[in-house]
Amino acid sequence: MTAAPIPTEDTTASAPVACSLTTEGLAEQAGRWARLAARALTAHTKTADGLRLDFRPEPGTEEELRALAAVETQCCPWATWTVRASATQLALDVRATGDGVTALHGMFTGLQQAPVPR
């Protein structure tokens, strides 16, 4: 499994726990997350320092996940967004400290997992 941390430097210690997206940008990003989840999300797990989202590695899923994580890195630099990919597994690990952990635990709660393929 390869890992591509986003961002490469640790900006989480000094950044306030807030999102810099506009209302329109936030709605667009939420829609993209919902569409990706409906297509490929298999698990949503809270961790001690954030959360983990697991996806089926279908065509286009990794590219969309990396694009979404790149936007999140810019608008929410208080967390570290890491995409891990292999031929059989695709995951997003998001980590923070302090109030950021609480914020992460509340994020993505409305996402619907993808149906199990038959």
C-alpha positions as CSV (number, residue, x, y, z in Angstrom):
1,M,0.0,0.0,0.0
2,T,1.4,3.4,-0.9
3,A,0.7,6.5,1.1
4,A,0.6,10.1,-0.1
5,P,0.3,12.5,2.8
6,I,-1.5,15.7,2.2
7,P,0.0,18.2,3.2
8,T,3.7,17.5,3.3
9,E,4.5,19.8,6.2
10,D,2.8,19.8,9.6
11,T,0.4,22.8,9.6
12,T,-2.0,21.3,12.0
13,A,-0.5,22.6,15.2
14,S,-1.0,26.3,14.5
15,A,-4.1,26.4,12.3
16,P,-7.5,27.3,13.9
17,V,-10.2,24.6,13.6
18,A,-12.3,26.3,10.9
19,C,-13.2,25.8,7.3
20,S,-12.3,28.6,4.8
21,L,-14.7,27.5,2.1
22,T,-17.5,29.8,1.1
23,T,-21.1,28.6,1.5
24,E,-21.2,27.8,-2.2
25,G,-17.8,26.0,-2.0
26,L,-18.9,24.0,1.0
27,A,-22.0,22.9,-0.7
28,E,-20.1,21.9,-3.8
29,Q,-17.5,19.9,-1.8
30,A,-20.3,18.2,0.3
31,G,-22.0,17.2,-3.0
32,R,-18.8,15.7,-4.3
33,W,-18.2,13.8,-1.1
34,A,-21.8,12.5,-1.2
35,R,-21.5,11.3,-4.8
36,L,-18.2,9.5,-4.0
37,A,-19.6,7.9,-0.9
38,A,-22.7,6.7,-2.7
39,R,-20.5,5.1,-5.3
40,A,-17.6,3.6,-3.3
41,L,-17.6,4.2,0.5
42,T,-17.4,0.9,2.4
43,A,-16.6,2.2,6.0
44,H,-16.6,5.3,8.2
45,T,-14.6,4.8,11.4
46,K,-13.8,7.2,14.2
47,T,-10.2,6.9,15.4
48,A,-8.5,8.3,18.6
49,D,-7.1,11.3,16.6
50,G,-9.7,11.6,13.8
51,L,-11.4,9.3,11.3
52,R,-10.9,6.9,8.5
53,L,-13.0,6.5,5.4
54,D,-12.6,3.3,3.3
55,F,-13.5,3.0,-0.3
56,R,-13.7,0.4,-3.0
57,P,-10.8,1.0,-5.4
58,E,-12.9,1.4,-8.5
59,P,-11.9,3.3,-11.6
60,G,-11.8,7.0,-10.9
61,T,-12.3,6.7,-7.2
62,E,-8.7,7.3,-6.2
63,E,-8.4,10.4,-8.4
64,E,-11.6,11.9,-7.0
65,L,-10.6,11.0,-3.4
66,R,-7.2,12.7,-3.9
67,A,-8.9,15.8,-5.5
68,L,-11.3,16.0,-2.5
69,A,-8.5,15.6,0.0
70,A,-6.5,18.4,-1.8
71,V,-9.4,20.8,-1.3
72,E,-9.8,19.8,2.3
73,T,-6.1,20.3,2.9
74,Q,-6.4,23.9,1.7
75,C,-9.7,24.8,3.5
76,C,-9.1,22.8,6.7
77,P,-5.3,22.9,7.3
78,W,-5.8,22.1,11.0
79,A,-6.1,18.4,10.0
80,T,-3.7,16.1,8.1
81,W,-5.4,14.3,5.1
82,T,-3.7,11.1,3.9
83,V,-4.8,8.9,1.1
84,R,-3.5,5.4,1.1
85,A,-4.0,3.2,-2.0
86,S,-3.3,-0.3,-3.1
87,A,-4.9,-2.6,-5.7
88,T,-7.4,-3.9,-3.1
89,Q,-7.8,-1.0,-0.7
90,L,-8.4,2.8,-0.8
91,A,-8.5,4.8,2.4
92,L,-8.5,8.3,3.7
93,D,-7.0,8.9,7.1
94,V,-7.7,12.3,8.7
95,R,-5.9,13.3,11.8
96,A,-5.9,16.3,14.1
97,T,-5.3,17.3,17.7
98,G,-7.4,18.9,20.4
99,D,-10.7,20.4,19.2
100,G,-9.8,19.2,15.7
101,V,-10.5,15.6,16.7
102,T,-14.0,16.5,17.9
103,A,-14.6,18.4,14.6
104,L,-13.4,15.4,12.6
105,H,-15.7,13.1,14.5
106,G,-18.6,15.2,13.5
107,M,-17.6,15.4,9.8
108,F,-19.0,13.1,7.1
109,T,-21.6,11.7,9.4
110,G,-24.3,12.1,6.8
111,L,-22.5,10.1,4.1
112,Q,-24.3,7.0,2.9
113,Q,-22.2,4.0,2.3
114,A,-22.3,2.5,-1.2
115,P,-24.4,-0.6,-1.7
116,V,-22.5,-3.9,-1.6
117,P,-21.9,-5.0,-5.2
118,R,-23.6,-8.3,-6.2
